[in-house]
Amino acid sequence: MSAAVTRRAMAVLAWGGRPTAGETCMALVNLLAPGSEVITSLPEGAALSAVLRAHLAPWQLFQHDTPRMTTDTPRPEVCGDAVFVLASRDCDAVTGVPLPWPAPASVCGFRARKLDTLYADSHTPGMLVFGGNSSVGDVIAGARGVLSRHRPMLLLDFSDVAPAMRASAWEDCVQACEDYHYTWLDGLFLPCSTSADRNAAVTAIGHATGVGLPTEWPDMHKLPPGIADMLAPEDADVARVTWAGTVASVKHIPTPDGVRIRFDNTLPSLGMYRTEHGGQGACWRWTGPGPRASFLLPVPGPGPWRLQLEVVNWGSAKTSGALRALVAGEFLTVERSGEDFISFSPLAPPPFWSGGSLQVDLTTPRPRRVSAQDARCLGVSLAGASLSRI
């Protein structure tokens, strides 16, 4: 077994199983900039189509039928355009009118345009989704303006592609994007910078997706300084699926001496599972599947402040000393802890942070799968966090 296969097998085991195409897709949807659009080329009835329709406004989603083309279907070259094949019924979602077809009028019910012709000047694509057995290279060849100007995320859905063909389909996309400087990752957002890594991900391990991010994006899997030094190498390689994308606003409850947030699904966070609910309105979230999680806190004003976490279950941490918190590159010392809380040493954000958001990074021992019935790898369970004025 190659090193690439071994490394990815360990990551999948630590995560608790391969992510589905839908989970990876939602992680990217959560990273979309406000107002950006998604262009897809997916087979009719593809599961990702339903996921996107459920989470995007109609004006954001552009779905086309390139995968309906077969190898026997003529592919017309129109005025030298690279071929992006569309069904004749496709409409511009913004205007609701049929897309502007060039001559010739029709070839087997399909027509061809460049992505640039359709979207580069009049739309703001934030993500391109390719699926089925469509020729990604043909589409990308006509997308120079879209890729250069808008720098969209790329998602390759291999769900309907035979496993033996997935690696070659991914390599076709990598080659077509060679001039546009993209970083390639698997469904866990682990880097796939080499052909061996990509082949291991989609063939040997069976990931159903490949992801391309513009190289200027931050490294999504990189751990903050300090946390990386605490972890074993195999833990540092466990990527975090974005269960709720980090955003600028934080819903909070003002208190006389500070603020409190609930760990519900509106919490801007990374590395946390979705909310679970108990009686009388109680809710909590588990960290995982990796050893690191992060969330945002509102900064009500100049400090100093004391951070306290409401703990429902210590999980893999087991004791308060195994749960570490880091803010702005500095670890906070544990001052007090009990069965259901942990309180840290004072922190003093700079005055210009007031009214903004404070990112808190947490680390635990590597989360483990808790039972045969629950495939999740669970870290620590938290119900809330507060900043109290000292």
Secondary structure, 3 states (H helix, E strand, C coil): CCHHHHHHHHHHHHHCCCCCHHHHHHHHHCCCCCCCEEEEECCCCCHHHHHHHHHCCHHHEEEECHHHCCCCCCCCCCCCCCCEEEECCCECCCCCCECCCCCCCCECCEEEECHHHHHHCCCCEEEEEEECCCCHHHHHHCCHHHHHHHCCEEEEECCCCCHHHHHHHHHHHHHHCHHHCEEEECCCCCECCCHHHHHHHHHHCCCCEEEEEECCCCCCCCCCCCHHHHCCHHHHCCCCCCCECCCCCCCCEEECCEEEEECCCCCCEECECCCEECHHHCEEEEECCCCEEEEEEECCCCCCEEEEEEEEECCCCCCHHHCEEEECCEECCEEEEECCEEEECCECCCHHHCCCEEEEEEECCCCEECCCCCCCEECCEEEEEEEEEC
